[in-house]
C-alpha cells in the first residue's frame, strides 16, 4: 500500500466543509440533513480553486439504486478497546480528520447509490456473532471487518466467499492490499484480505521503531534517519548505539522503570521484528499456493540468537512489556519497538521523538521489512450472500474502498499521522518505507501447532535451543496446517 504524502490541502478542505449527518448503527440509523447536497456542491467548488488536484480513484461498477438498503458491516465495538472499529461510520463532522473523512466517504456513496452505510458493533465475541448470523442466514450483516484470527477461523470452517471468485470484486485495484492478496491465499483461495475501507490493518503494522531525539544528541550518536537512507540502519548498529546508555538515575542500585535504558521492550515483539528483518517467515507457499514450514534454516537460527543477544545478554535493554511505553514516554529510553497504532499514545510526549523502519538484519539485506499483527482489520464476505445480495455487496465494497482511497487514506496518513503524531519531515519518509514493505505470515492468523508461540516462550526464557524446539513443534504444526489446508480446499 503506497502512501502519497501530498494534496493535504484538499483533504483538510473536505474535512472542514462538509457538515451533515450520516451512517447508521445497528437498528438506529441516522438520516442525512437536507443540506448535504449543497455542502457537497460548495466543497466541490472550493476544491476546484485549489492549486493542485488530488489523485482520484473510482471503481468500475455499474450505476445502481439500492433503494435505501442498510448495508451493514459486522465490526468490533468499544469493548475491543484500541481495536474497535472507528473507521466505518461517523455520525457527524467533529473536526477529527479520520472521523470527518469517514463521514464524507459514506455521504458520497450513500447519495450516489441510495444506500445507508451501517455497522453492527459486537459487544463481545465477533467470531461467535458472525457464525451465528451466517448459520441463521438472518441477514444481520453484509460484510465483516474482523481480526485476522477470527477471519482465519471463519475461513477454515467454510463461512467465507473466495474473494477471487466474487463477480464485481476487482482485487487488482490499488485500494486492495496486493501483498495481502498474495500472502493470505491458500490453494489460490483468498477468503479474507485487506482493503482501504478500514485502517486497522495499517494500524497493526508492527516492527516499527521510535527513537528519542534528545538522547541521540546528548550521546553524540549518528542520525538514524541518515542511517536508513544510507542502508546502515541494522540491528548490529542499533545495538552499538545503545551501549552505555543505561544508567541507574536514582542511585538506588536497582534498574527499573525509574532509570534510563537503551531500549525498553518485550522479547516476543523484537523476535518477530528480527525474523522479518532477516526476510524470514514461519510459513511460505509453494508454486501451487500451498503453505509449508520455512523457519528451519540457518538464517532463522541466527536471527533467533541475535534476539537473545539483544534482549537478554544486554545490560542496556529492559524486557518488560508492562512499563515499556511509560519509560519511553518519560524520555528514559533511546529506542522503542511497537506497532503503528501505539504511536498515538505518545502524542503528548514532551521529548521529541522520531519514527524508524525495522532495522535490517545486516547490510547485505537490500530492503526494510515489516509484519502485520493479526489483531488488525481483515475484510471478508459471508458465504450466505448470493445472487442480488452478493452483487450489491461487491458493488458497495468496491465503491467504498475506492472512495476511502480518496478520503480516508489521505486523512489518516497525511493529516492524522503526519500532522498530529509525527514530529518532523523525515518521519514522513520513514512511514512511507514502513507501510510499503509490509507482509503477512500465515502463522499469525492460523497459529498452526503453536509454532510461533513456542519460540516466543523460548525467547522469554533467554534460551537458544532453537533446533530442539523446532523438532518438538514440527509434527503438530504440520498436522494442524494440513488439516486447515484440506478443509479450505474442500469447502
C-alpha positions in Angstrom: 0.0 0.0 0.0 1.9 3.0 -1.3 1.3 6.2 0.6 1.0 9.5 -1.2 2.1 12.4 1.0 0.7 15.3 -0.9 -2.5 17.2 -1.7 -3.1 17.5 2.1 -5.0 20.8 1.5 -7.8 19.1 -0.3 -8.3 16.5 2.5 -8.4 19.3 5.0 -11.0 21.3 3.0 -13.2 18.2 2.6 -13.0 17.6 6.4 -13.9 21.1 7.3 -16.5 22.0 4.7 -19.0 19.1 4.9 -21.2 19.4 7.9 -24.0 16.9 8.0 -25.1 13.6 9.4 -24.7 10.0 8.0 -24.4 6.4 8.9 -26.4 4.0 11.0 -25.6 1.9 14.0 -27.5 -1.4 14.2 -31.2 -0.6 14.2 -30.5 3.0 15.0 -29.9 4.7 11.7 -29.4 8.5 11.4 -30.7 10.3 8.3 -28.8 12.9 6.3 -29.9 16.5 6.6 -31.3 18.4 3.6 -28.2 20.5 3.3 -26.0 17.5 2.3 -26.1 18.2 -1.4 -25.4 21.9 -1.0 -22.5 21.2 1.2 -21.1 18.8 -1.3 -21.5 21.4 -4.1 -19.8 24.1 -2.0 -16.9 21.9 -1.1 -16.5 20.8 -4.7 -16.3 24.4 -5.8 -13.8 25.2 -3.2 -11.6 22.2 -4.3 -11.7 23.4 -7.9 -9.9 26.6 -6.7 -7.1 24.7 -5.0 -3.7 24.8 -6.6 -3.4 21.1 -7.2 -6.0 18.4 -7.9 -5.8 15.2 -5.8 -5.5 11.9 -7.5 -9.0 10.5 -7.8 -9.9 6.8 -7.6 -13.2 5.4 -9.0 -14.4 1.8 -9.1 -15.6 0.5 -12.5 -19.0 -0.7 -11.4 -22.5 -0.1 -12.8 -24.6 2.8 -11.5 -27.1 1.3 -9.1 -30.1 2.4 -6.9 -30.2 0.2 -3.8 -33.4 1.9 -2.6 -32.2 2.9 0.8 -30.8 -0.5 1.7 -28.9 -0.6 5.0 -25.6 -2.1 4.0 -24.1 -3.4 7.3 -20.6 -4.1 8.4 -20.0 -6.6 11.2 -17.3 -5.0 13.3 -15.8 -4.9 16.8 -17.3 -2.4 19.2 -15.9 -0.3 22.0 -15.2 -3.4 24.2 -12.3 -4.1 21.8 -10.5 -1.0 23.2 -8.0 0.4 20.7 -9.0 -2.2 18.2 -12.7 -1.4 18.0 -13.6 0.0 14.5 -13.8 3.8 14.3 -13.4 3.9 10.5 -16.8 2.5 9.3 -19.3 5.0 10.5 -19.3 8.6 11.7 -22.5 10.4 13.0 -21.4 13.9 12.3 -18.5 16.2 11.5 -16.3 16.9 14.6 -13.0 18.2 13.2 -11.1 15.0 13.6 -9.6 14.1 10.2 -10.4 10.4 10.3 -13.9 10.8 11.6 -14.7 13.5 9.0 -13.2 11.5 6.2 -15.4 8.5 7.1 -18.4 10.8 7.2 -17.7 12.3 3.9 -16.9 9.0 2.3 -20.1 7.4 3.4 -22.1 10.5 2.4 -20.8 10.4 -1.1 -21.6 6.7 -1.6 -25.0 6.9 0.1 -26.1 9.7 -2.1 -24.7 8.2 -5.3 -26.1 4.7 -4.7 -29.1 5.3 -2.5 -27.7 3.1 0.3 -27.2 3.6 4.0 -23.8 2.6 5.4 -24.4 0.9 8.7 -22.5 -1.1 11.3 -23.3 -3.9 13.7 -20.9 -3.4 16.6 -20.4 -6.6 18.6 -20.4 -6.3 22.3 -18.1 -9.1 23.0 -17.2 -12.0 20.6 -17.3 -11.1 16.9 -16.4 -14.7 15.9 -19.5 -16.2 17.6 -21.7 -13.4 16.3 -20.5 -14.0 12.8 -21.0 -17.8 12.9 -24.5 -17.5 14.5 -25.6 -14.9 11.9 -24.3 -16.9 9.0 -25.8 -20.1 10.3 -29.1 -18.5 10.8 -28.9 -16.6 7.4 -30.6 -13.7 9.2 -29.1 -11.0 7.0 -27.9 -9.0 10.1 -24.7 -8.0 8.2 -23.4 -8.0 4.7 -19.6 -8.0 5.1 -17.1 -8.4 8.0 -14.2 -6.5 9.3 -12.5 -8.7 12.0 -9.2 -9.6 13.4 -7.1 -11.9 11.2 -7.5 -14.6 13.9 -11.3 -14.5 13.5 -11.1 -14.4 9.7 -8.9 -17.5 9.7 -11.3 -19.4 11.9 -14.2 -18.4 9.6 -12.2 -19.3 6.5 -11.3 -22.8 7.9 -14.9 -23.6 8.8 -16.2 -22.7 5.4 -18.1 -19.5 6.3 -16.5 -17.2 3.7 -16.6 -16.5 0.0 -13.4 -16.8 -2.1 -12.9 -13.2 -3.0 -11.2 -14.2 -6.2 -14.5 -15.6 -7.5 -16.9 -12.9 -6.4 -18.1 -11.1 -9.6 -17.6 -7.4 -9.2 -14.7 -7.6 -6.8 -11.5 -6.4 -8.6 -8.6 -7.4 -6.4 -6.1 -5.8 -8.9 -7.2 -2.3 -7.9 -5.0 -0.1 -5.7 -7.5 0.0 -2.9 -6.8 -3.7 -2.3 -3.5 -4.6 -0.5 -1.7 -6.6 -3.2 0.7 -8.1 -0.7 -2.2 -9.3 1.5 -3.9 -10.8 -1.6 -0.7 -12.7 -2.4 0.2 -13.8 1.2 -3.2 -14.7 2.6 -4.5 -17.1 0.0 -4.3 -20.8 0.4 -4.6 -23.1 -2.7 -5.5 -20.0 -4.7 -8.5 -19.3 -2.5 -8.5 -15.8 -0.9 -11.0 -16.0 1.8 -10.1 -12.7 3.5 -7.8 -9.8 2.6 -7.2 -6.1 3.3 -8.6 -3.1 1.6 -8.8 0.6 2.3 -12.3 0.7 3.8 -10.6 0.0 7.2 -7.3 1.4 8.5 -7.0 -1.2 11.3 -4.6 -3.3 9.2 -2.4 -0.3 8.7 -2.5 0.5 12.4 -1.5 -3.1 13.3 1.7 -2.8 11.3 4.5 -4.0 13.6 8.3 -3.8 13.7 8.2 0.0 14.0 10.9 1.7 16.0 10.7 5.0 17.8 13.8 6.9 19.0 14.4 9.7 21.5 15.9 12.7 19.6 17.3 14.3 22.7 19.2 11.2 23.7 20.6 10.9 20.2 22.0 14.4 20.6 23.1 14.0 24.3 25.2 10.9 23.5 26.5 12.2 20.2 25.1 9.4 18.2 24.7 9.2 14.4 21.4 10.5 13.0 19.2 7.4 12.5 17.4 9.0 9.5 20.8 9.2 7.7 21.5 5.6 8.6 18.2 4.5 7.0 18.9 6.5 3.8 22.5 5.1 3.7 21.4 1.5 4.2 23.3 1.2 7.5 20.3 1.1 9.8 20.9 -2.5 11.0 20.3 -4.4 14.3 24.1 -4.6 15.0 24.4 -0.8 14.5 21.4 -0.1 16.7 22.8 -2.3 19.4 26.1 -0.4 19.2 24.2 2.9 19.7 22.6 1.5 22.9 25.9 0.7 24.6 26.5 2.7 27.7 23.1 4.4 27.6 21.6 2.6 30.6 22.0 4.3 33.9 20.7 4.0 37.5 19.4 7.5 37.6 18.1 7.5 41.1 21.1 5.6 42.5 19.1 3.0 44.3 21.1 0.1 42.9 18.0 -1.3 41.1 17.5 -0.9 37.4 13.8 -0.4 36.7 11.3 1.9 35.1 12.7 4.9 37.1 16.1 4.6 35.3 17.4 5.2 31.8 17.6 2.5 29.1 19.0 1.9 25.6 15.7 0.2 24.9 12.6 -1.0 26.9 10.6 -3.6 25.1 9.4 -7.2 25.2 11.3 -10.1 23.7 8.3 -11.5 21.7 7.9 -8.4 19.7 11.6 -8.0 19.0 11.9 -11.7 17.9 9.2 -11.2 15.3 10.9 -8.0 14.2 14.3 -9.6 13.7 12.8 -12.5 11.9 11.1 -10.1 9.5 14.4 -8.1 9.1 16.2 -11.3 8.0 13.4 -12.0 5.4 12.3 -14.9 7.4 8.7 -16.2 7.5 7.5 -19.1 9.6 5.4 -20.1 6.7 5.9 -19.8 2.9 4.0 -21.2 0.0 4.9 -23.5 -3.0 4.1 -23.0 -6.6 0.6 -24.4 -6.0 0.0 -21.8 -3.3 0.1 -24.5 -0.6 1.8 -23.4 2.7 4.9 -25.1 4.2 7.1 -24.5 7.2 10.1 -22.3 6.2 11.6 -21.4 9.5 14.0 -24.3 10.0 17.1 -22.8 8.4 20.5 -21.2 9.3 19.4 -17.6 8.9 16.4 -18.1 11.2 18.7 -19.6 13.8 21.0 -16.6 13.5 18.0 -14.2 13.9 16.9 -16.1 17.0 20.3 -15.9 18.5 20.6 -12.2 17.7 17.3 -11.6 19.6 18.6 -13.3 22.7 21.8 -11.3 22.5 19.8 -8.0 22.1 17.2 -8.6 24.7 18.8 -10.8 27.3 22.5 -10.5 27.1 22.4 -6.8 27.0 22.6 -4.6 30.2 21.2 -1.6 28.2 17.9 -3.3 27.5 14.9 -3.9 29.7 12.4 -6.7 28.8 9.2 -5.6 30.5 6.0 -5.0 28.4 4.1 -3.6 31.4 6.3 -0.4 31.7 8.0 -0.1 28.3 5.5 2.6 27.0 5.8 4.6 30.2 9.6 4.6 30.1 9.7 5.9 26.5 7.0 8.5 27.3 9.1 9.7 30.2 12.0 10.2 27.9 14.1 7.5 29.5 14.5 5.1 26.6 16.6 5.6 23.5 14.7 3.1 21.3 11.2 1.6 21.5 9.6 -1.1 19.3 5.9 -1.0 18.8 3.0 -1.3 16.3 1.9 1.8 14.4 -1.3 2.2 16.4 0.6 2.7 19.6 2.3 5.8 18.2 -0.8 7.7 19.1 -0.1 7.1 22.8 2.9 9.3 22.6 1.0 12.4 21.2 1.5 14.3 24.4 5.1 13.3 25.0 7.3 16.3 25.9 10.5 15.0 24.4 10.8 14.9 20.6 10.8 11.5 19.0 11.2 10.1 15.5 9.9 7.0 13.8 12.1 4.5 12.0 11.6 1.3 9.9 12.6 -2.1 11.3 16.4 -2.3 11.1 17.9 -4.6 8.5 19.3 -7.9 9.8 22.6 -6.9 8.2 23.8 -4.6 5.4 23.5 -7.3 2.8 19.7 -7.0 3.0 18.6 -4.5 0.4 15.1 -3.6 1.8 13.4 -3.0 5.1 10.7 -5.5 6.1 7.7 -5.3 8.4 4.9 -7.6 9.5 1.2 -7.1 10.4 -0.2 -8.2 13.7 -3.3 -10.4 13.4 -5.3 -8.1 15.7 -5.8 -5.7 12.7 -8.7 -5.5 10.3 -9.3 -8.3 7.8 -12.1 -8.0 5.2 -14.4 -10.9 4.3 -17.7 -11.8 2.8 -20.1 -14.4 4.3 -20.8 -17.4 2.1 -24.5 -17.0 2.6 -24.5 -13.9 0.3 -25.8 -15.0 -3.1 -27.5 -13.5 -6.2 -28.5 -9.9 -6.0 -27.3 -9.6 -2.4 -23.8 -10.7 -3.4 -23.8 -8.4 -6.4 -24.8 -5.5 -4.2 -22.1 -6.3 -1.6 -19.5 -6.4 -4.3 -20.5 -3.0 -5.7 -20.7 -1.3 -2.3 -17.4 -2.8 -1.3 -15.6 -1.6 -4.4 -17.0 1.9 -4.4 -16.4 2.4 -0.6 -12.9 1.1 -0.9 -12.2 3.4 -3.9 -13.7 6.4 -2.1 -11.7 5.5 1.0 -8.5 5.9 -1.0 -9.8 9.4 -1.9 -10.8 10.5 1.6 -10.0 8.2 4.5 -6.4 7.2 3.5 -5.2 10.8 2.9 -6.8 11.8 6.2 -5.2 9.0 8.1 -1.7 9.2 6.7 -1.3 12.8 5.6 -3.3 14.6 8.3 -3.8 12.3 11.3 -0.3 10.7 11.4 1.8 13.4 9.6 0.4 16.5 11.2 -0.7 15.2 14.6 1.7 12.5 15.6 5.0 12.7 13.7 7.3 15.4 14.8 9.4 16.0 11.7 9.5 15.8 7.9 12.0 12.9 7.9 9.4 10.7 9.8 7.0 11.1 6.9 9.5 9.3 4.6 10.1 6.7 7.2 6.4 6.0 7.4 6.3 5.6 3.6 9.0 2.9 3.9 7.2 1.1 6.7 3.8 0.9 5.0 5.2 -0.1 1.6 7.2 -3.0 2.9 4.6 -5.0 4.9 4.0 -8.7 4.6 1.6 -11.2 6.1 2.9 -14.5 7.6 0.1 -17.2 7.6 1.4 -18.5 11.0 0.0 -15.4 12.7 -3.7 -15.7 11.9 -3.8 -19.6 11.8 -1.4 -20.3 14.7 -0.6 -23.8 13.5 0.7 -26.1 16.1 1.8 -23.4 18.5 5.0 -22.9 16.4 5.4 -19.2 16.9 4.1 -19.3 20.5 6.8 -22.0 21.2 9.6 -19.7 20.0 8.1 -16.7 21.8 8.1 -18.7 25.1 11.6 -19.8 24.5 12.8 -16.3 23.9 11.2 -15.2 27.2 13.5 -17.6 29.0 16.5 -16.2 27.2 17.3 -19.7 25.8 18.8 -20.5 22.4 17.6 -24.1 21.9 16.2 -23.2 18.5 16.7 -26.6 16.8 15.3 -28.8 19.5 12.3 -26.5 20.0 11.5 -26.7 16.3 11.8 -30.5 16.3 9.3 -30.7 19.2 6.8 -28.5 17.4 7.2 -29.6 13.8 4.9 -32.6 13.8 2.0 -30.8 15.5 2.4 -27.8 13.2 2.4 -29.9 10.0 -0.7 -31.8 11.2 -2.6 -28.6 12.1 -1.6 -26.9 8.8 -2.5 -29.9 6.7 -6.0 -30.0 8.4 -6.6 -26.4 7.7 -5.5 -26.7 4.0 -7.6 -29.7 3.4 -10.7 -28.1 4.9 -10.3 -24.9 2.9 -9.7 -26.8 -0.3 -12.8 -29.0 0.3 -15.2 -26.1 1.0 
